Amino acid sequence: MLRDRVAPELRAVGLSGSGQVFRLKSTSHHVILSFQRSRLAPPGEVHFTANLAIFDRDTWNSARDRDPVLPEQPEPTIFYPTVDGIQTRIGHLAGGSTDIWWKIGELGDAESVAAEVVRAIRSFMIPVIQSAIADKKAPDDIH
């Protein structure tokens, strides 16, 4: 579902990647949109959410100067509490106090879930990315 329905939509707005990790090719920021599967889903079901991390490259590089253990670029599955940036899940961007987890079961409707994932990303994540990089963005960073 992610590969066939969601990934093409992410690429259409300027993200590249595959599987569960997509990045924006930006000269000013590290932007990572990733999907996280729940380990608590019952057999036959997949539960997942979307995470977003945005770090100004200058800020990231300064943090690396202070803490050389940090990788050259942020990893999608690691939380970096000592680096200023955005690290959040889609449910928090949607204005809720709880997270959004999509569920696909053996009888689940992957098409409708894919459409909802794309709608949520376009509604809640893309505007945050655009706003975060607006001051420094290159013209073709994100559509």
Sequence and secondary structure as in RCSB ss.txt:
>XXXX:A:sequence
MLRDRVAPELRAVGLSGSGQVFRLKSTSHHVILSFQRSRLAPPGEVHFTANLAIFDRDTWNSARDRDPVLPEQPE
PTIFYPTVDGIQTRIGHLAGGSTDIWWKIGELGDAESVAAEVVRAIRSFMIPVIQSAIADKKAPDDIH
>XXXX:A:secstr
 IIIIIHHHHHHTTEEEETTEEEE  SSEEEEEEEEE TT  TT EEEEEEEEEEEHHHHHHHHHH TTS SS  
TT   TTS SEEEEHHHHTT SS   EEE TT  HHHHHHHHHHHIIIIIHHHHHHHHTTT  TTS  
